[in-house]
Amino acid sequence: MPVRDYKSYLLVQLADPDYAALYLKASLEETLQDGDTAAFMLALRDVVEARRGTEANLDDLRQALDLDGEEAPTLSTLISVLSAVGLTLEFKAA
């Protein structure tokens, strides 16, 4: 049985839009509980990397999600990135 590292395995899984949506949903739920927005942004970067076959320019998307920058991405940036990888935001009552 071939051995793959976790990141490679995760990226294969995240290529599935349903899996990617669940992954981001779980990450956002954790962020809302602990306030760690960087973890959510890392999860979103993983989804962007996994779905690089989309029409969106991968380098532009990665730059928009630059975690080393001093400013967090804006809501409009988040919406644009999600749209580029075929996902949307959804809200429900707690």
DSSP file (Angstrom, degrees, kcal/mol; ACC not computed):
  #  RESIDUE AA STRUCTURE BP1 BP2  ACC     N-H-->O    O-->H-N    N-H-->O    O-->H-N    TCO  KAPPA ALPHA  PHI   PSI    X-CA   Y-CA   Z-CA
    1    1 A M              0   0    0      0, 0.0     2,-0.0     0, 0.0     0, 0.0   0.000 360.0 360.0 360.0 125.1    0.0    0.0    0.0
    2    2 A P        -     0   0    0      0, 0.0     2,-0.5     0, 0.0     0, 0.0  -0.341 360.0-130.6 -67.1 146.7    1.5    3.4   -1.0
    3    3 A V        -     0   0    0     -2,-0.0     2,-0.4     0, 0.0     0, 0.0  -0.842  25.3-176.8-100.8 131.8    2.2    5.8    1.7
    4    4 A R        -     0   0    0     -2,-0.5     2,-0.1     3,-0.0     0, 0.0  -0.943  26.7-116.2-123.4 148.9    1.0    9.4    1.4
    5    5 A D     >  -     0   0    0     -2,-0.4     4,-2.1     1,-0.1     5,-0.2  -0.415  32.8-107.4 -77.7 162.6    1.5   12.3    3.7
    6    6 A Y  H  > S+     0   0    0      1,-0.2     4,-3.1     2,-0.2     5,-0.2   0.889 116.5  54.5 -58.2 -43.9   -1.5   13.9    5.4
    7    7 A K  H  > S+     0   0    0      1,-0.2     4,-2.5     2,-0.2    -1,-0.2   0.913 109.0  47.8 -61.0 -44.0   -1.4   17.1    3.3
    8    8 A S  H  > S+     0   0    0      2,-0.2     4,-1.7     1,-0.2    -1,-0.2   0.922 113.8  47.6 -62.1 -44.3   -1.4   15.2    0.0
    9    9 A Y  H  X S+     0   0    0     -4,-2.1     4,-2.1     1,-0.2    -2,-0.2   0.926 111.5  50.9 -61.6 -45.4   -4.3   13.0    1.2
   10   10 A L  H  X S+     0   0    0     -4,-3.1     4,-2.7     1,-0.2    -2,-0.2   0.912 107.7  52.3 -60.1 -44.1   -6.2   16.1    2.4
   11   11 A L  H  X S+     0   0    0     -4,-2.5     4,-0.7     1,-0.2    -1,-0.2   0.864 108.0  51.5 -63.5 -36.1   -5.8   17.9   -0.9
   12   12 A V  H >< S+     0   0    0     -4,-1.7     3,-0.8     1,-0.2     4,-0.3   0.932 112.7  46.0 -63.7 -44.8   -7.2   14.9   -2.7
   13   13 A Q  H >< S+     0   0    0     -4,-2.1     3,-1.6     1,-0.2     7,-0.2   0.897 108.5  55.8 -63.8 -40.9  -10.2   14.9   -0.4
   14   14 A L  H 3< S+     0   0    0     -4,-2.7    -1,-0.2     1,-0.3    -2,-0.2   0.599  87.6  77.4 -72.5 -10.5  -10.7   18.7   -0.7
   15   15 A A  T << S+     0   0    0     -3,-0.8    -1,-0.3    -4,-0.7    -2,-0.2   0.749  78.7  84.1 -67.5 -21.9  -11.0   18.4   -4.5
   16   16 A D  S <> S-     0   0    0     -3,-1.6     4,-2.8    -4,-0.3     5,-0.2  -0.736  78.9-146.3 -80.2 119.3  -14.5   17.1   -3.9
   17   17 A P  H  > S+     0   0    0      0, 0.0     4,-2.2     0, 0.0    -1,-0.1   0.836  97.1  52.4 -60.0 -33.5  -16.7   20.3   -3.5
   18   18 A D  H  > S+     0   0    0      2,-0.2     4,-2.0     1,-0.2     5,-0.2   0.919 112.1  45.2 -67.7 -42.2  -19.0   18.6   -0.9
   19   19 A Y  H  > S+     0   0    0     -6,-0.2     4,-2.6     2,-0.2    -1,-0.2   0.917 112.1  52.5 -65.5 -42.6  -16.0   17.6    1.2
   20   20 A A  H  X S+     0   0    0     -4,-2.8     4,-2.4    -7,-0.2     5,-0.2   0.903 108.6  50.7 -60.0 -41.7  -14.5   21.0    0.9
   21   21 A A  H  X S+     0   0    0     -4,-2.2     4,-2.3    -5,-0.2    -1,-0.2   0.917 112.2  46.1 -63.6 -43.5  -17.8   22.6    2.0
   22   22 A L  H  X S+     0   0    0     -4,-2.0     4,-2.6     2,-0.2    -2,-0.2   0.889 111.4  53.1 -65.7 -39.0  -17.9   20.4    5.1
   23   23 A Y  H  X S+     0   0    0     -4,-2.6     4,-2.2     2,-0.2    -2,-0.2   0.925 112.3  43.7 -61.3 -46.7  -14.3   21.0    5.9
   24   24 A L  H  X S+     0   0    0     -4,-2.4     4,-2.7     2,-0.2    -1,-0.2   0.878 112.0  53.7 -68.4 -37.0  -14.7   24.8    5.8
   25   25 A K  H  X S+     0   0    0     -4,-2.3     4,-2.3    -5,-0.2    -2,-0.2   0.939 111.0  45.6 -62.0 -46.5  -18.0   24.6    7.8
   26   26 A A  H  X S+     0   0    0     -4,-2.6     4,-2.0     1,-0.2    -2,-0.2   0.902 113.5  50.2 -63.5 -40.9  -16.2   22.6   10.6
   27   27 A S  H  X S+     0   0    0     -4,-2.2     4,-2.2    -5,-0.2    -2,-0.2   0.904 110.6  49.0 -64.8 -41.0  -13.3   25.0   10.5
   28   28 A L  H  X S+     0   0    0     -4,-2.7     4,-2.5     2,-0.2    -2,-0.2   0.895 108.3  53.9 -66.1 -39.4  -15.6   28.0   10.8
   29   29 A E  H  X S+     0   0    0     -4,-2.3     4,-1.3     1,-0.2    -1,-0.2   0.912 110.3  47.1 -60.6 -42.1  -17.5   26.4   13.7
   30   30 A E  H  X S+     0   0    0     -4,-2.0     4,-2.8     1,-0.2     5,-0.3   0.900 110.7  52.5 -65.3 -40.1  -14.2   25.9   15.5
   31   31 A T  H  X S+     0   0    0     -4,-2.2     4,-2.7     1,-0.2    -2,-0.2   0.897 107.0  52.1 -62.2 -40.5  -13.1   29.5   14.7
   32   32 A L  H  < S+     0   0    0     -4,-2.5    -1,-0.2     1,-0.2    -2,-0.2   0.805 113.7  45.5 -66.6 -27.9  -16.4   30.8   16.2
   33   33 A Q  H  < S+     0   0    0     -4,-1.3    -2,-0.2    -5,-0.2    -1,-0.2   0.898 129.0  21.0 -80.3 -42.9  -15.8   28.8   19.4
   34   34 A D  H  < S-     0   0    0     -4,-2.8    -2,-0.2    -5,-0.1    -3,-0.2   0.532  93.8-126.8-109.3  -5.9  -12.1   29.7   19.9
   35   35 A G     <  +     0   0    0     -4,-2.7     2,-1.5    -5,-0.3     3,-0.2   0.572  58.6 143.1  76.1   8.1  -11.7   32.9   17.9
   36   36 A D    >>  +     0   0    0     -6,-0.3     4,-0.9     1,-0.2     3,-0.6  -0.636  17.6 170.4 -85.9  87.3   -8.7   31.6   16.0
   37   37 A T  H 3> S+     0   0    0     -2,-1.5     4,-2.2     1,-0.2    -1,-0.2   0.785  70.2  67.6 -69.6 -26.5   -9.3   33.1   12.6
   38   38 A A  H 3> S+     0   0    0      1,-0.2     4,-2.2     2,-0.2    -1,-0.2   0.872  96.2  55.3 -61.7 -36.0   -5.9   32.0   11.3
   39   39 A A  H <> S+     0   0    0     -3,-0.6     4,-2.0     2,-0.2    -1,-0.2   0.905 108.1  48.2 -64.1 -40.9   -6.9   28.4   11.4
   40   40 A F  H  X S+     0   0    0     -4,-0.9     4,-2.5     2,-0.2    -2,-0.2   0.918 110.1  51.7 -64.7 -42.1   -9.9   29.1    9.2
   41   41 A M  H  X S+     0   0    0     -4,-2.2     4,-2.2     1,-0.2    -2,-0.2   0.873 108.6  51.3 -64.5 -35.9   -7.8   31.0    6.7
   42   42 A L  H  X S+     0   0    0     -4,-2.2     4,-2.2     2,-0.2    -1,-0.2   0.907 109.3  50.8 -64.2 -41.2   -5.4   28.0    6.6
   43   43 A A  H  X S+     0   0    0     -4,-2.0     4,-2.0     1,-0.2    -2,-0.2   0.914 110.1  49.7 -62.0 -42.3   -8.3   25.8    5.9
   44   44 A L  H  X S+     0   0    0     -4,-2.5     4,-2.5     1,-0.2    -1,-0.2   0.892 108.4  52.7 -64.8 -39.3   -9.5   28.1    3.1
   45   45 A R  H  X S+     0   0    0     -4,-2.2     4,-2.6     1,-0.2    -1,-0.2   0.893 106.9  53.4 -62.4 -38.9   -6.0   28.1    1.6
   46   46 A D  H  X S+     0   0    0     -4,-2.2     4,-2.5     2,-0.2    -2,-0.2   0.919 109.4  48.3 -60.6 -43.1   -6.0   24.3    1.6
   47   47 A V  H  X S+     0   0    0     -4,-2.0     4,-2.2     2,-0.2    -2,-0.2   0.923 110.9  50.3 -64.0 -44.1   -9.3   24.3   -0.3
   48   48 A V  H  < S+     0   0    0     -4,-2.5    -2,-0.2     1,-0.2    -1,-0.2   0.926 112.4  47.6 -59.5 -45.0   -8.0   26.8   -2.8
   49   49 A E  H >< S+     0   0    0     -4,-2.6     3,-1.1     1,-0.2    -2,-0.2   0.904 113.1  48.1 -63.0 -41.7   -4.9   24.7   -3.3
   50   50 A A  H 3< S+     0   0    0     -4,-2.5     3,-0.3     1,-0.3    -1,-0.2   0.835 114.1  46.1 -68.9 -32.5   -6.9   21.5   -3.8
   51   51 A R  T >< S+     0   0    0     -4,-2.2     3,-2.1     1,-0.2    -1,-0.3  -0.015  70.4 129.3-101.4  29.7   -9.3   23.1   -6.2
   52   52 A R  T <   +     0   0    0     -3,-1.1     6,-0.2     1,-0.3    -1,-0.2   0.610  56.9  78.6 -63.1 -11.0   -6.6   24.7   -8.3
   53   53 A G  T 3  S+     0   0    0     -3,-0.3    -1,-0.3    -4,-0.1    -2,-0.1   0.523  74.0 103.1 -74.7  -3.5   -8.2   23.2  -11.4
   54   54 A T  S <  S-     0   0    0     -3,-2.1     4,-0.1    -6,-0.2    31,-0.1  -0.195  91.5-105.0 -70.6 171.6  -10.8   26.0  -11.3
   55   55 A E  S    S+     0   0    0     29,-0.2    -1,-0.1     2,-0.1    30,-0.1   0.666  89.4 106.0 -73.0 -15.7  -10.7   28.9  -13.6
   56   56 A A  S    S-     0   0    0     28,-0.6     2,-0.7     1,-0.1     3,-0.1  -0.320  83.9-107.5 -66.6 147.4   -9.4   31.2  -10.8
   57   57 A N     >  -     0   0    0      1,-0.2     4,-2.1     2,-0.0     5,-0.2  -0.677  26.2-151.6 -76.3 114.6   -5.8   32.2  -10.9
   58   58 A L  H  > S+     0   0    0     -2,-0.7     4,-2.7     1,-0.2     5,-0.2   0.876  92.5  52.7 -59.1 -42.2   -4.2   30.2   -8.0
   59   59 A D  H  > S+     0   0    0      1,-0.2     4,-2.4     2,-0.2    -1,-0.2   0.905 109.3  49.5 -63.0 -40.6   -1.5   32.7   -7.3
   60   60 A D  H  > S+     0   0    0      2,-0.2     4,-2.1     1,-0.2    -1,-0.2   0.906 112.3  48.3 -63.6 -40.9   -4.0   35.6   -7.0
   61   61 A L  H  X S+     0   0    0     -4,-2.1     4,-1.2     2,-0.2    -2,-0.2   0.916 111.6  49.0 -66.4 -42.7   -6.1   33.5   -4.7
   62   62 A R  H  < S+     0   0    0     -4,-2.7     3,-0.3     1,-0.2    -2,-0.2   0.905 110.9  50.8 -62.7 -40.5   -3.1   32.6   -2.5
   63   63 A Q  H >< S+     0   0    0     -4,-2.4     3,-1.6     1,-0.2    -1,-0.2   0.893 106.5  54.5 -64.5 -38.9   -2.0   36.2   -2.4
   64   64 A A  H 3< S+     0   0    0     -4,-2.1    -1,-0.2     1,-0.3    -2,-0.2   0.796 111.5  46.0 -63.2 -27.7   -5.5   37.3   -1.3
   65   65 A L  T 3< S+     0   0    0     -4,-1.2     2,-0.3    -3,-0.3    -1,-0.3   0.073  78.4 153.6-102.9  22.7   -5.3   34.8    1.6
   66   66 A D    X   -     0   0    0     -3,-1.6     3,-0.5     1,-0.2    -3,-0.1  -0.355  25.3-169.8 -57.7 113.8   -1.7   35.9    2.6
   67   67 A L  T 3  S+     0   0    0     -2,-0.3    -1,-0.2     1,-0.2   -25,-0.0   0.615  80.1  63.3 -83.2 -12.9   -1.5   35.0    6.3
   68   68 A D  T 3  S+     0   0    0      2,-0.0    -1,-0.2     3,-0.0    -2,-0.1   0.596  82.4 100.9 -87.1 -10.9    1.7   36.9    6.8
   69   69 A G  S <  S-     0   0    0     -3,-0.5     0, 0.0     2,-0.1     0, 0.0  -0.239  79.6-123.2 -70.2 163.5    0.2   40.2    5.9
   70   70 A E  S    S+     0   0    0      2,-0.1     2,-0.4     1,-0.0    -1,-0.1   0.728  91.6  62.3 -81.1 -22.0   -0.7   42.6    8.6
   71   71 A E  S    S-     0   0    0      3,-0.0    -2,-0.1     1,-0.0     3,-0.1  -0.851  81.8-125.0-109.5 141.2   -4.4   42.9    7.6
   72   72 A A        -     0   0    0     -2,-0.4    -5,-0.1     1,-0.1    -7,-0.1  -0.496  43.3 -91.2 -73.9 149.6   -6.9   40.1    7.5
   73   73 A P        -     0   0    0      0, 0.0    -1,-0.1     0, 0.0    -8,-0.1  -0.295  46.9-114.6 -58.8 147.1   -8.7   39.6    4.2
   74   74 A T     >  -     0   0    0      1,-0.1     4,-2.4    -3,-0.1     5,-0.2  -0.295  23.5-106.5 -78.2 167.4  -11.9   41.5    3.8
   75   75 A L  H  > S+     0   0    0      1,-0.2     4,-2.7     2,-0.2     5,-0.2   0.892 122.5  54.2 -60.9 -39.8  -15.3   40.0    3.6
   76   76 A S  H  > S+     0   0    0      1,-0.2     4,-2.3     2,-0.2    -1,-0.2   0.881 108.0  49.9 -64.6 -35.8  -15.4   40.8   -0.1
   77   77 A T  H  > S+     0   0    0      2,-0.2     4,-2.7     1,-0.2    -2,-0.2   0.929 110.6  49.8 -64.9 -44.9  -12.1   39.0   -0.6
   78   78 A L  H  X S+     0   0    0     -4,-2.4     4,-2.6     1,-0.2    -2,-0.2   0.926 111.9  47.7 -58.9 -46.0  -13.5   36.0    1.3
   79   79 A I  H  X S+     0   0    0     -4,-2.7     4,-2.5     1,-0.2    -1,-0.2   0.906 112.2  49.9 -63.2 -41.6  -16.6   35.9   -0.9
   80   80 A S  H  X S+     0   0    0     -4,-2.3     4,-2.2     2,-0.2    -2,-0.2   0.914 111.8  47.6 -63.2 -43.5  -14.5   36.3   -4.1
   81   81 A V  H  X S+     0   0    0     -4,-2.7     4,-1.3     2,-0.2    -2,-0.2   0.934 112.5  48.6 -64.6 -46.2  -12.2   33.4   -3.1
   82   82 A L  H  <>S+     0   0    0     -4,-2.6     5,-3.2     1,-0.2     3,-0.5   0.922 112.0  49.6 -59.8 -43.8  -15.1   31.2   -2.2
   83   83 A S  H ><5S+     0   0    0     -4,-2.5     3,-1.5     1,-0.2    -1,-0.2   0.895 106.0  56.9 -61.4 -40.5  -16.9   32.0   -5.5
   84   84 A A  H 3<5S+     0   0    0     -4,-2.2   -28,-0.6     1,-0.3    -1,-0.2   0.783 110.8  43.2 -64.0 -27.7  -13.7   31.2   -7.4
   85   85 A V  T 3<5S-     0   0    0     -4,-1.3    -1,-0.3    -3,-0.5    -2,-0.2   0.233 123.4-102.0-103.7  13.6  -13.5   27.7   -6.0
   86   86 A G  T < 5S+     0   0    0     -3,-1.5     2,-0.3     1,-0.3    -3,-0.2   0.772  82.1 116.6  80.1  27.4  -17.2   27.1   -6.4
   87   87 A L      < -     0   0    0     -5,-3.2     2,-0.3    -6,-0.2    -1,-0.3  -0.847  41.4-162.8-124.8 162.1  -18.4   27.6   -2.8
   88   88 A T        -     0   0    0     -2,-0.3     2,-0.3    -5,-0.0    -9,-0.0  -0.887  25.8-104.3-134.8 167.1  -20.7   30.0   -1.0
   89   89 A L        -     0   0    0     -2,-0.3     2,-0.4   -10,-0.0   -10,-0.0  -0.697  34.3-174.1 -89.2 147.3  -21.4   31.2    2.5
   90   90 A E        -     0   0    0     -2,-0.3     2,-0.3     2,-0.0    -2,-0.0  -0.996   5.4-160.8-142.5 139.4  -24.5   30.0    4.3
   91   91 A F        +     0   0    0     -2,-0.4     2,-0.3     0, 0.0    -2,-0.0  -0.889   8.6 179.0-120.1 151.2  -25.9   31.0    7.7
   92   92 A K        -     0   0    0     -2,-0.3     2,-0.1     0, 0.0    -2,-0.0  -0.974  39.0 -89.5-144.1 158.0  -28.3   29.2   10.0
   93   93 A A              0   0    0     -2,-0.3     0, 0.0     1,-0.1     0, 0.0  -0.408 360.0 360.0 -67.0 142.3  -29.8   30.0   13.4
   94   94 A A              0   0    0     -2,-0.1    -1,-0.1     0, 0.0     0, 0.0   0.470 360.0 360.0 -74.0 360.0  -27.8   28.7   16.3
